[in-house]
Amino acid sequence: MSRQIHSLSIADLSAFTKSLRAQLGRLDGQPSHAELLNMLARAAGYRNHQHLKALTEDAPQPEPVDLKLVEKVSRHFDADGVLLRWPSKNSLQPLCLWVLWSRMEPGRDYADRENTELLNAWASFGDHALLRRAMVDMGYVTRTPDGRTYRRIEQKPPAELSALLKRIMPQDA
């Protein structure tokens, strides 16, 4: 049987320690593995180890963040968060576009000219058409059939976006 990992968060370490000490004081000898698991769970405010397991299994787990990807993509941005160059690797391009997506206001329509100006401000390599086309093709932005209006498509960004934004955005921003 494989071992399952359950995290335990303790809000008040002092109360936890007092509860655990009291439970250990009631024992005649050393506790078994199962008894110790139950004591730890009770000290943390759960009925027993099974109660702890049931609640932590149901809790949503955070998405893992690919820090190597964040590092690679961050090299394409300057200290002000401006995209310096378009990555040649297809695997890096979506996260670069997510950064641009995150800077667009939700629910707002952007005229073609305004969209072009923003993309030129957010990317210094001068190919706003490439960025605009990639954002539409990847489903981050919609555009009207005549190409005059753009709008960000609301969706859940990848876990790496938050880590990347913290890394590339100026600290005073």
Secondary structure, 3 states (H helix, E strand, C coil): CCCCCCCCCCCCHHHHHHHHHHHHHCCCCCCCHHHHHHHHHHHCCCCCHHHHHHHHHHCCCCCCCCHHHHHHHHCCECCCCCECCCCCCCCCHHHHHHHHHHHCCCCCEEEHHHHHHHHHHHECCCCHHHHHHHHHHCCCEEECCCCCEEEECCCCCCHHHHHHHHHHCCCCC
